[in-house]
Amino acid sequence: MADDIDAIIDEVDRLNDPKQRKNPLPSDALIARYEAATGFEFPEDYKKLLKNISNAFVGYVSPLTVNEEMGGVYGELSSAIEQG
């Protein structure tokens, strides 16, 4: 599956230049905080996606993101869990 994730990351980067993105990408420490707060252990592929392209915008598809505030914005993981 790692090859699939790498291909997805490459395609998203091709469609949305990483240098043009405004939001910071999460660190391993931030991802670990989310795992502890939610009780979920994220798959390695999802962590890789978060650390590489979670700040990208391509059409209408966007992953649930993580941020330092741990909430408060559309598409953020903790907010999505709270909303059910």
Secondary structure, 3 states (H helix, E strand, C coil): CHHHHHHHHHHHHHHCCHHHCCCCCCCHHHHHHHHHHHCCCCCHHHHHHHHHHCCCCECCECCCECCCCCCCCCCEHHHHHHHC
